[in-house]
Amino acid sequence: MKRRKSPARRAALGAIGLLPLVGALISIFWMLLIRARPETWTAALAVIESWLLGCVTSLLGAIVLMQALYTGLQSLLWQRYRPFKRPKRPEWPRVSVVIPAFNEGPMVERSIRSVTKSIYPSDRLEIIVVDDGSRDDTFFHMQRLRREFPSLVRLIRFSSNRGKRAALEAGFRDATGEIVVTIDSDSEVEPKTIAEMVTPFLVDPQVGGVAGRVTVLNRDTTISRMLEVQYALAFDFGRAAQSAYRTVACCPGALSAFRLSTILPHLTEWTHQTFLGRPVGHGEDQALTNIVLRQGYDTVYQRTAVIHTLAPTTYRQMSRMYLRWDRSYIVEGLSFAKFMFTRYRKKNRLLPIVSFVVSNLRLVLFFWGLVELPFVFTEDAGAHLHAAIALTLGALFTAAYYLRIERSFRFVYGLLYAIYSVLFLQWILPWALITVRDERWGTR
C-alpha cells in the first residue's frame, strides 16, 4: 500500500517544485548579464534583443529557439490534458488481453495474476498468453495460471522463437474481444488498469488506440531510478501533450489497446513489414499505432491506466533499449511521413507535422556537434560555462515537471540523467541510423 505523505511534506514538495522554474528564469537572465556585462537595464534589454536576433539568423540558434518554443507549446498542451472519464452506466465490451512471453520465468506468472485481479467483468475478459518458444520454465508458470483460472486464461505455445510480432499476431487472431490490450510479460497492471484502458473507447468512437502510463517497477539501481524519471516525463508529459491533439505517436507495447476491427485486416502487412528489403523485428507498437492513425482514427493517452514494468538496471541494457527505440523511431517516422501530409483525417493534422519536424531536429544538432567538436578545446572558459548552464537549465526544467507530476524528491535522478545522457548516450541515435536495417530485438 502506498504510504501517504504528510501535509507538511506535500506542501514542501509543492514549493520545491516551483524552484527549478524560478531558478531557470534567474539563471537565463544571469547568463545574459554575465555575457555582456551590461551596466544598465537598457543594455540588458539590448543583449536580449541581440541574443534573439542571433537565434533567428544562425542555424543552431534557430534550432534551439524552435526547440524551446515547441517545449513551451507542449507545456500548454500538457496543462490542457485530462484523462477520459467513464460513463455512469458503461456497457463494457469484451476485452482480450494479449501477453507475449519469451524466457520470462516466474515474472510471467506475476504479470498474468495482476490481470486476473482486474476490476472488470470476468465474463467479458480473456487473457491470451503466447509462449514465443521459451527455453526456460516460462511455459510451466503459464500452465499453473491456466489451471488456476481456467475460465480466464488461454495459452498458445510456439515450438521455436518467432519474435514478438508473430506472438502478438497469434494472440490477436485468437482473440474474441472487441478491444485488445497488449501487456508485456515483465510488467504488472493495477486492478483498475483494464477498465481505464477501455474507457476512451466507450466515450469516443473516433478513438482507435490508447496508450497507458508505464512506470518503473524496480527502483534498486541508479540507472533504473534515472529511468523512472524519464518514463514519467515520456508518458505523463510527452504523451499527455500529444493526446491533446489526439495523435499519440506510439501506443507502447508495455500497455496499449486497440479496436480489434481496426488492426485485424492489416495484421499480415504488419507482421511481414520490411524496411530496405529486410524484415522489421522491432517497433511493433509504433507500427500498429501508424496503422490506426493512417485509417483516420485518433490515438490518445489514458493517465489513469497504469502498468509497472521492469526497467534496465545496467548501462548495456539501457543502451540496447534506446538503440531499439531509435531504430523504431527512424523506420516508423518515415512510415508516418508518407501519409502525414495527406487528408488521412478531418482535423488535428498540423501539430503532428510540427512534432515530427521538431523531433527530427536532434539529428541536425548531433551532426552540428560533430562539426564543432574539434573547436571545443579551443573555446574560452566562458563558452564552457554557458554550455554547462544551458545543460543545467534543461535538467532543472525536466526536474520541475517530475516534481509536479510525482511530488517526489527522486527528481534529483532527473538532474543526474541529464548529465549521464550527454556523456554516455549521444552515440545511440546516429548508430541507430547507421544500423537501422538490423532487425534483432536487442534486449536479451
C-alpha positions as CSV (number, residue, x, y, z in Angstrom):
1,M,0.0,0.0,0.0
2,K,1.3,3.4,-0.9
3,R,2.4,5.4,2.1
4,R,0.6,8.8,2.5
5,K,2.7,11.9,2.7
6,S,2.2,14.3,5.5
7,P,0.6,17.7,4.6
8,A,3.8,19.4,5.6
9,R,5.8,17.2,3.3
10,R,3.3,17.7,0.4
11,A,3.5,21.4,0.9
12,A,7.3,21.3,0.9
13,L,7.4,19.3,-2.3
14,G,4.9,21.6,-4.0
15,A,7.0,24.6,-3.1
16,I,10.2,23.0,-4.2
17,G,8.5,22.1,-7.5
18,L,8.5,25.8,-8.3
19,L,12.1,26.4,-7.5
20,P,13.6,25.0,-10.7
21,L,11.3,27.2,-12.9
22,V,12.2,30.3,-10.8
23,G,15.9,29.3,-10.9
24,A,15.8,28.8,-14.6
25,L,14.4,32.3,-15.2
26,I,17.0,33.8,-12.9
27,S,19.8,31.7,-14.5
28,I,18.8,32.8,-18.0
29,F,18.9,36.4,-17.1
30,W,22.1,36.0,-15.2
31,M,23.7,34.3,-18.1
32,L,22.8,37.1,-20.4
33,L,24.1,39.7,-18.0
34,I,27.4,38.0,-17.5
35,R,27.9,37.5,-21.2
36,A,27.8,41.2,-22.0
37,R,28.3,42.8,-18.5
38,P,25.6,45.4,-19.1
39,E,25.6,48.4,-16.8
40,T,22.1,49.4,-17.3
41,W,18.7,47.8,-17.8
42,T,18.7,49.3,-21.3
43,A,21.9,47.5,-22.1
44,A,20.4,44.3,-20.7
45,L,17.4,44.5,-23.0
46,A,19.8,45.2,-25.9
47,V,21.6,41.9,-25.0
48,I,18.4,40.0,-25.0
49,E,17.4,41.5,-28.3
50,S,20.8,40.6,-29.8
51,W,20.5,37.1,-28.5
52,L,17.1,36.6,-30.0
53,L,18.3,38.0,-33.3
54,G,21.2,35.6,-33.3
55,C,18.8,32.7,-32.7
56,V,16.9,33.8,-35.9
57,T,19.9,34.4,-38.1
58,S,22.0,31.3,-37.2
59,L,21.1,27.7,-37.9
60,L,22.0,26.4,-34.5
61,G,20.3,29.3,-32.8
62,A,17.1,28.8,-34.9
63,I,17.0,25.2,-34.0
64,V,17.5,25.9,-30.3
65,L,14.8,28.6,-30.4
66,M,12.4,26.2,-32.2
67,Q,13.0,23.5,-29.6
68,A,12.4,26.0,-26.8
69,L,9.1,27.2,-28.4
70,Y,8.0,23.7,-29.0
71,T,8.7,22.7,-25.4
72,G,6.6,25.7,-24.4
73,L,3.8,24.5,-26.7
74,Q,4.0,21.0,-25.1
75,S,3.7,22.6,-21.7
76,L,0.5,24.4,-22.7
77,L,-0.9,21.2,-24.2
78,W,0.1,19.2,-21.1
79,Q,-1.8,21.7,-19.0
80,R,-4.9,21.1,-21.1
81,Y,-4.8,17.3,-20.9
82,R,-7.5,15.5,-19.0
83,P,-7.9,11.7,-18.7
84,F,-11.1,10.2,-20.1
85,K,-13.9,9.6,-17.6
86,R,-16.1,6.6,-17.9
87,P,-19.9,6.8,-18.3
88,K,-22.0,6.3,-15.3
89,R,-23.5,3.1,-16.6
90,P,-20.9,1.7,-19.0
91,E,-21.7,-1.2,-21.3
92,W,-18.4,-3.0,-21.0
93,P,-17.2,-4.6,-24.2
94,R,-15.5,-8.0,-24.3
95,V,-11.7,-7.5,-23.9
96,S,-8.8,-9.7,-24.9
97,V,-5.6,-9.2,-23.0
98,V,-2.6,-10.5,-25.1
99,I,0.7,-11.2,-23.3
100,P,3.6,-12.4,-25.4
101,A,6.4,-14.0,-23.3
102,F,9.9,-15.3,-24.0
103,N,12.2,-16.6,-21.3
104,E,10.4,-14.6,-18.7
105,G,10.4,-17.3,-16.0
106,P,8.3,-16.6,-12.8
107,M,7.7,-13.0,-13.9
108,V,5.1,-14.1,-16.4
109,E,3.1,-15.5,-13.6
110,R,3.1,-12.2,-11.7
111,S,2.0,-10.5,-14.9
112,I,-0.9,-12.8,-15.6
113,R,-2.0,-12.8,-12.0
114,S,-2.1,-9.0,-12.0
115,V,-4.6,-9.1,-14.9
116,T,-6.8,-11.7,-13.1
117,K,-7.2,-9.2,-10.2
118,S,-8.6,-6.6,-12.6
119,I,-11.8,-4.7,-11.6
120,Y,-13.5,-5.7,-14.9
121,P,-16.5,-8.1,-15.5
122,S,-14.9,-11.5,-15.6
123,D,-17.4,-12.8,-18.2
124,R,-16.2,-10.1,-20.6
125,L,-12.5,-10.7,-20.1
126,E,-10.0,-13.2,-21.5
127,I,-6.2,-13.5,-21.1
128,I,-4.3,-14.9,-24.0
129,V,-0.7,-15.7,-23.2
130,V,1.7,-16.7,-26.0
131,D,4.9,-18.5,-25.2
132,D,7.3,-17.5,-28.0
133,G,9.5,-20.6,-27.9
134,S,10.9,-20.0,-24.4
135,R,13.8,-22.2,-23.4
136,D,13.3,-21.8,-19.6
137,D,10.4,-22.6,-17.3
138,T,8.1,-19.8,-18.7
139,F,5.5,-22.2,-20.0
140,F,5.4,-24.1,-16.7
141,H,4.3,-20.9,-14.9
142,M,1.8,-20.2,-17.7
143,Q,0.3,-23.6,-17.2
144,R,0.0,-23.1,-13.5
145,L,-2.1,-19.9,-14.0
146,R,-4.1,-21.7,-16.7
147,R,-5.1,-24.4,-14.2
148,E,-5.9,-21.7,-11.5
149,F,-8.0,-19.6,-13.8
150,P,-9.4,-21.9,-16.5
151,S,-12.2,-19.6,-17.5
152,L,-9.9,-16.6,-18.0
153,V,-6.5,-17.8,-19.2
154,R,-5.8,-19.3,-22.6
155,L,-2.4,-20.5,-23.8
156,I,-0.6,-20.5,-27.1
157,R,2.9,-22.1,-27.5
158,F,5.4,-21.8,-30.3
159,S,7.9,-24.7,-30.8
160,S,10.6,-22.1,-31.5
161,N,11.2,-18.4,-31.1
162,R,9.5,-16.5,-33.8
163,G,9.6,-12.9,-32.5
164,K,7.2,-10.6,-30.7
165,R,5.2,-9.6,-33.8
166,A,4.4,-13.3,-34.5
167,A,3.4,-13.8,-30.9
168,L,1.1,-10.8,-30.9
169,E,-0.4,-11.8,-34.2
170,A,-1.2,-15.2,-32.9
171,G,-2.9,-13.6,-29.9
172,F,-4.8,-11.1,-32.0
173,R,-6.1,-13.7,-34.4
174,D,-7.2,-15.9,-31.5
175,A,-8.9,-13.0,-29.6
176,T,-12.7,-12.9,-29.3
177,G,-12.9,-9.4,-27.8
178,E,-13.9,-6.1,-29.4
179,I,-10.9,-4.5,-27.7
180,V,-7.4,-6.0,-27.5
181,V,-5.0,-4.9,-24.8
182,T,-1.3,-5.7,-25.1
183,I,0.8,-6.1,-21.9
184,D,4.5,-7.0,-21.6
185,S,5.2,-10.2,-19.7
186,D,7.7,-8.4,-17.4
187,S,5.0,-6.0,-16.1
188,E,2.2,-5.8,-13.6
189,V,-1.1,-3.8,-14.1
190,E,-3.1,-2.1,-11.4
191,P,-6.6,-3.5,-10.7
192,K,-8.4,-0.6,-12.5
193,T,-6.0,-0.5,-15.5
194,I,-8.0,-2.7,-17.9
195,A,-11.2,-0.7,-17.2
196,E,-9.4,2.6,-17.6
197,M,-7.8,1.4,-20.9
198,V,-11.3,0.6,-22.3
199,T,-12.9,3.9,-21.1
200,P,-11.7,6.1,-24.0
201,F,-13.3,3.7,-26.5
202,L,-16.6,3.9,-24.6
203,V,-16.5,7.7,-24.6
204,D,-15.5,8.4,-28.2
205,P,-15.9,6.1,-31.3
206,Q,-13.2,8.0,-33.1
207,V,-10.6,6.6,-30.7
208,G,-8.7,3.7,-32.3
209,G,-5.7,3.3,-30.0
210,V,-5.0,4.1,-26.3
211,A,-1.6,4.4,-24.6
212,G,-1.4,3.6,-20.9
213,R,1.0,5.0,-18.4
214,V,4.2,3.0,-17.9
215,T,6.1,3.3,-14.7
216,V,9.2,1.6,-13.3
217,L,8.6,-1.5,-11.1
218,N,12.2,-1.9,-10.0
219,R,14.0,1.0,-8.4
220,D,17.0,-0.7,-7.0
221,T,19.8,0.8,-9.1
222,T,20.9,4.3,-10.1
223,I,20.0,3.6,-13.7
224,S,16.5,2.3,-13.0
225,R,15.9,5.3,-10.8
226,M,17.0,7.7,-13.5
227,L,14.7,5.8,-15.9
228,E,11.8,6.2,-13.5
229,V,12.1,10.0,-14.0
230,Q,12.5,9.6,-17.8
231,Y,9.4,7.3,-18.0
232,A,7.3,9.8,-16.1
233,L,8.4,12.6,-18.5
234,A,7.9,10.5,-21.6
235,F,4.4,9.4,-20.6
236,D,2.8,11.9,-18.3
237,F,4.3,14.9,-20.2
238,G,5.1,13.9,-23.7
239,R,2.2,11.6,-24.5
240,A,-0.2,13.7,-22.5
241,A,0.7,16.7,-24.7
242,Q,0.3,14.5,-27.8
243,S,-3.1,13.3,-26.6
244,A,-4.3,16.9,-26.5
245,Y,-4.3,16.9,-30.3
246,R,-5.3,13.2,-30.5
247,T,-2.1,11.9,-32.0
248,V,0.0,9.8,-29.6
249,A,2.8,8.8,-31.9
250,C,3.4,5.4,-30.2
251,C,1.0,3.4,-28.1
252,P,3.6,1.4,-26.1
253,G,3.8,-2.3,-26.3
254,A,4.0,-2.5,-22.5
255,L,0.5,-1.2,-22.2
256,S,-1.7,-0.3,-25.2
257,A,-5.2,-1.0,-26.5
258,F,-6.8,-1.1,-30.0
259,R,-10.1,-1.8,-31.6
260,L,-9.6,-5.3,-33.0
261,S,-11.6,-4.5,-36.1
262,T,-9.2,-1.7,-36.9
263,I,-6.0,-3.7,-36.8
264,L,-7.2,-7.2,-37.8
265,P,-7.3,-6.5,-41.6
266,H,-3.7,-5.2,-41.6
267,L,-2.1,-8.0,-39.5
268,T,-0.4,-9.7,-42.4
269,E,1.1,-6.4,-43.7
270,W,2.2,-5.6,-40.1
271,T,3.8,-9.0,-39.4
272,H,5.7,-9.1,-42.7
273,Q,6.8,-5.4,-42.7
274,T,10.1,-4.8,-44.3
275,F,12.5,-1.8,-44.5
276,L,15.1,-1.5,-47.2
277,G,14.5,-5.1,-48.2
278,R,14.8,-6.6,-44.7
279,P,12.2,-7.8,-42.2
280,V,11.5,-5.3,-39.4
281,G,11.8,-7.0,-36.0
282,H,11.3,-4.0,-33.7
283,G,8.9,-1.2,-33.3
284,E,5.8,-3.3,-33.5
285,D,3.9,-0.9,-31.2
286,Q,4.6,2.2,-33.2
287,A,3.8,0.3,-36.4
288,L,0.4,-0.6,-35.0
289,T,-0.1,3.0,-34.0
290,N,0.7,4.1,-37.5
291,I,-1.9,1.7,-38.9
292,V,-4.5,3.1,-36.7
293,L,-3.7,6.7,-37.5
294,R,-3.5,6.0,-41.2
295,Q,-7.1,4.9,-41.2
296,G,-8.2,8.2,-39.7
297,Y,-8.6,7.2,-36.1
298,D,-7.3,9.0,-33.1
299,T,-4.7,7.7,-30.6
300,V,-4.9,9.0,-27.1
301,Y,-3.3,8.7,-23.7
302,Q,-5.0,7.5,-20.5
303,R,-3.1,8.6,-17.4
304,T,-5.2,6.6,-15.0
305,A,-4.3,3.3,-16.7
306,V,-1.0,2.3,-15.0
307,I,1.4,-0.6,-15.5
308,H,4.6,-1.2,-13.6
309,T,7.4,-2.6,-15.7
310,L,10.9,-3.9,-15.2
311,A,13.4,-1.2,-16.4
312,P,17.0,-1.8,-17.4
313,T,19.4,-1.9,-14.5
314,T,22.8,-1.7,-16.4
315,Y,24.2,0.6,-19.0
316,R,24.3,-2.2,-21.5
317,Q,20.6,-3.0,-21.1
318,M,19.7,0.7,-21.2
319,S,21.7,1.5,-24.3
320,R,20.2,-1.6,-26.1
321,M,16.7,-0.5,-25.2
322,Y,17.4,3.0,-26.5
323,L,19.0,1.7,-29.7
324,R,15.9,-0.4,-30.4
325,W,13.6,2.5,-29.7
326,D,15.6,4.8,-32.0
327,R,15.6,2.3,-34.8
328,S,11.9,2.1,-34.5
329,Y,11.7,5.9,-34.4
330,I,13.5,6.1,-37.7
331,V,11.6,3.4,-39.5
332,E,8.1,4.3,-38.2
333,G,8.9,8.0,-38.5
334,L,9.4,7.5,-42.2
335,S,6.2,5.5,-42.4
336,F,4.3,8.3,-40.7
337,A,5.9,10.8,-43.1
338,K,4.4,9.0,-46.0
339,F,0.8,10.0,-45.1
340,M,1.2,12.9,-42.6
341,F,0.6,15.5,-45.4
342,T,-2.5,13.7,-46.8
343,R,-6.1,14.1,-45.6
344,Y,-5.9,11.0,-43.5
345,R,-8.4,12.5,-41.1
346,K,-10.6,15.7,-40.9
347,K,-8.8,17.6,-38.2
348,N,-5.7,17.7,-35.9
349,R,-3.3,17.3,-38.8
350,L,-1.0,20.3,-38.3
351,L,0.5,19.6,-34.8
352,P,1.6,16.1,-35.7
353,I,3.7,17.5,-38.5
354,V,5.2,20.2,-36.2
355,S,6.0,17.5,-33.7
356,F,7.6,15.3,-36.4
357,V,9.8,18.1,-37.7
358,V,11.0,19.4,-34.3
359,S,11.7,15.9,-33.1
360,N,14.0,15.2,-36.0
361,L,16.0,18.4,-35.4
362,R,18.0,16.4,-32.9
363,L,19.8,14.8,-35.8
364,V,20.8,18.2,-37.1
365,L,22.0,19.1,-33.6
366,F,24.1,15.9,-33.4
367,F,25.9,16.5,-36.8
368,W,26.4,20.1,-35.9
369,G,28.1,18.9,-32.7
370,L,30.4,16.7,-34.7
371,V,31.4,19.7,-36.9
372,E,32.1,21.8,-33.8
373,L,33.9,19.0,-31.8
374,P,37.5,20.0,-33.0
375,F,36.9,23.5,-31.7
376,V,35.7,22.5,-28.2
377,F,39.1,22.6,-26.6
378,T,40.0,26.0,-28.1
379,E,37.0,27.8,-26.6
380,D,37.5,30.0,-23.6
381,A,36.2,29.1,-20.2
382,G,33.2,31.4,-20.6
383,A,31.9,29.3,-23.5
384,H,32.1,26.1,-21.5
385,L,30.4,27.9,-18.6
386,H,27.5,28.9,-20.9
387,A,27.2,25.3,-22.1
388,A,27.1,24.0,-18.6
389,I,24.5,26.5,-17.6
390,A,22.3,25.5,-20.6
391,L,22.6,21.8,-19.6
392,T,21.7,22.7,-16.0
393,L,18.6,24.7,-17.1
394,G,17.4,21.9,-19.3
395,A,17.8,19.4,-16.4
396,L,16.0,21.8,-14.0
397,F,13.2,22.1,-16.4
398,T,12.6,18.4,-16.6
399,A,13.1,18.0,-12.9
400,A,10.3,20.6,-12.3
401,Y,7.9,18.5,-14.3
402,Y,8.7,15.4,-12.4
403,L,8.2,17.2,-9.1
404,R,4.8,18.5,-10.4
405,I,3.8,15.0,-11.6
406,E,5.1,12.8,-8.8
407,R,5.7,15.1,-5.8
408,S,8.8,13.2,-5.0
409,F,12.4,14.1,-4.0
410,R,13.6,11.5,-6.5
411,F,13.6,14.3,-9.1
412,V,17.4,14.5,-8.3
413,Y,17.8,11.5,-10.6
414,G,16.5,13.6,-13.4
415,L,19.3,16.0,-12.9
416,L,21.8,13.1,-12.8
417,Y,20.2,11.6,-16.0
418,A,20.7,14.9,-17.9
419,I,24.5,14.8,-17.3
420,Y,24.6,11.0,-17.9
421,S,22.8,11.3,-21.2
422,V,25.2,14.0,-22.6
423,L,28.2,12.0,-21.6
424,F,27.2,8.4,-22.4
425,L,24.1,8.2,-24.6
426,Q,24.6,10.7,-27.5
427,W,26.0,8.0,-29.8
428,I,22.8,5.9,-29.8
429,L,20.7,7.8,-32.4
430,P,23.4,8.1,-35.1
431,W,24.3,4.4,-34.6
432,A,20.7,3.5,-34.9
433,L,20.6,5.4,-38.2
434,I,23.7,3.5,-39.4
435,T,22.4,0.1,-38.3
436,V,18.7,0.7,-38.9
437,R,18.4,-2.5,-41.0
438,D,19.4,-4.6,-38.0
439,E,16.2,-6.3,-37.1
440,R,17.4,-8.0,-33.9
441,W,15.4,-7.4,-30.8
442,G,18.5,-6.4,-28.8
443,T,17.4,-6.7,-25.2
444,R,18.5,-10.2,-24.3
